[in-house]
């Protein structure tokens, strides 16, 4: 039996956001309100729809825990989100989902990491759903744009190295200065006899950055896999 692994952070945020309603009371007075019950109904419908599209009959919903370990790697990680307003009932909605759905959350880990850990532990018995492209570095079955796609280990590794070079502005790490997707593809595809890690280091050095810059970006980009909950990514032995 195949289980659908769902990014609960995305489901909850979207459900809470669409359930907000502005009211104009006149005399320039506006208020915003939402009902947790409405947001929950939207979230539950979304989970059911994802189950239908995946062909699965059961699901696990994953939420990020507190004390994100990546902030110990780099305090600027996701610092661009500080001060931005979250949907009104996001907190209560998450708690209601945890009470009624099969949910998993661990202190220190993001939902992405839990999806990676569970998905890599049972790659042929699980399907991962997330709109976050970071998850495409996890080999196995994914529900992408309503289609089941199998990502090979080779493609998964390539996606990771692309992320190390390009960075992720949404998560506030920059990658290699001046390297976008096209240039990253050229760097990784070059037939120069170097290992992939050596190619990445050479690109960082050429951009005026250091070994530590490359290592930090790799550790921020790497989604945890089975047996790696309490470890940081380490470079391959040259």
Secondary structure, DSSP 8 states (H G I E B T S, - for coil): --EEEEEHHHHHHHHHHHTEEEEEEETTEEEEEE-HHHHHHHHHHHHHHHHHHHT-SEEEEE---SS-THHHH-TTTTGGGTT----TTHHHHHHHHHHHS-EE--TT--HHHHHHHHHHHTTTTEEEE-S-GGGGGS-EEEEETTEEEEE-HHHHHHHHHHHHHH-BGGGTB--STT--HHHHHHHHH--SS--HHHHHHHHHHHTT--HHHHHHHHHHH----TT-TT--------
